[in-house]
């Protein structure tokens, strides 16, 4: 079980998510979305979203393993 926790933690991508960086690039000072800029960055945004989803999945797996470890 301990090895599963270690494996889950090792499999987690870095916490720096590109989606956050890109969000700052597509939001205007007033908080509205710059649709033209977002459209221009569409592919990068899609890749960043996939990265964020993978990070979320890896985080859920690590939490699951830690909960199992705590119960054993």
PEQUI-V975422 format. One line per field, one symbol per residue. phi: phi as a letter, one per 20 degrees, with the letter a starting at -180 (. if undefined). psi: psi as a letter, one per 40 degrees, with the letter a starting at -180 (. if undefined). A space follows every 50 residues. Layout:
BEGIN
phi->???
psi->???
END
This chain:
BEGIN
phi->.ffffffffffffgffefgfffgfeddfgeneeeffffffegffffffff fffffffffffffgffffffee
psi->ddddddddddehiiehhdddddddeehideeihgddddddeddddddddd dddddddddddddddddddde.
END
